[in-house]
Amino acid sequence: MTIIMKHYLTFFCLFWGFIITQNSACQSRPPVNTVKTGLDVLREQNFEQFAGKRVGIICNHTACDKTGKHIVDLFHDSGKCRVTVIFGPEHGFRGLHADGRTIHDETDPKTGALIYSLYGTIRQPTTEMLQNVDVLVYDIQDVGARFYTYITTMSLSMESAAKHGIPFVVLDRPNPIRGDLTEGPVLDMNFQSFVGPHPIPIRYGLTIGELAGWIAGEILRKNDATVNLTVIKTEGWKRSLWYDQTDLPWISPSPNMTTLETAVVYPGFCLLEGASLSEGRGTDAPFLKFGAPWIDAQQYADALNALRLKGIRFKPISFTPVSIPNVAYKPKYENQLCGGVEIQITNRDELRSVAAMLIILEKTRDMYPENLTIRSSLNRLYGSDKLGAALTTGKTSVNILIDGWQKDVENFTRESEKYYLYD
């Protein structure tokens, strides 16, 4: 049993990992770039800066080096420091819980460290949890979208670190959908939530380390809080790179984010969760398939293709969402046959998924006015009530919304440039 548990986390990294994106519908890729994550860099430095420290680690299954070894194993086996606490985000420390499911605290059998969930009633490290921590380390692969809850977990953890005077170290990783493309409305703080913590666009164009710098400078500092932040940079990554243009293995950041192609469309197509359309949860391609029982697949595909959206085409399909253990819990239209479409990405560089989804939702409303309904969750995801109002009343074209967010996005990009760590 001891031998099995010794490699427990490495197993999960390998289990989740190395689902290399096959971007078959996209253009050919340029040569792969050699990239080291912050964890790879730290390993090469032999964890010297943590010598003698009691370390709390905020991570999940994605926190592996290029050989597949997990951050907790690497810190523990280094002999330089002691891992005292592990914090897990949504989906859990091992990434095995479906969206929104309750996660219980436990003890890591290898290190003896307490494992606390930061997804549930308690969403940031407490004084009690931090009593044996000298430094907090954050290492989780992000996907570059505002409503991916890992960034909220990081932000709340930075608040706790600032409050308790504990240094906060981010081991940086690439933004998988590039760092030079920004899109979508900036969050209206009247709609702040766990899926919308800060006034940033849906697709914010920063690495997780750069975003941490922005949070420290634009949020915490303005609230009279100071965090001792260190970012251990990646090496070899450039802002213009997609994840599959690096030599890093793809480890699914969450159960429904199984490919890079999914991450490419996710900033826009996650908005489907706020409407009466299945976003494909409970199928083999969440966010790359969508529809409903009341949709005629061929008619719908023809109508969406007639929109001539840049970088994307639609194939008519039928699908039946089902519950999948640890992946999809009672998805929309469970066990019901749905008509819909499958996305084919023709040029990911041209695709603007947020704008595309607004146009798709408007067309769906026009085609199925009696069937398409809007959920209150759309306001939280979009970051304001403007989209919901436009779709519900029909008084505002979504193109006006798209035009309207451009200035805010430009302002955010100019503001965030001072936190750039990469060219």
Secondary structure by P-SEA (a helix, b strand, c coil): ccccccaaaaaaaaaacccccccccccccccccccccaaaaaaaaccccccccbbbbbccccccccccccaaaaaaacccccccbbbbcccccccccccbbbbbbbbcccccbbbbbcccccccccccccccccbbbbbbbbccccccaaaaaaaaaaaaaaaabbbbbbbccccccccccccccccccccccccccccccccccccaaaaaaaaacccccccccccccccccccccccccccccccccccccccccccaaaaaaccccccccccccccccccccccccccccccaaaaaaaaaaaaccccbbbbbbbbbbbbccccccccccccbbbbbbbbbbccccccaaaaaaaaaaaaaaaacccccccccccccccccaaaaaaaacccccaaaaaaaaaaaaaaaaaaaccccccc
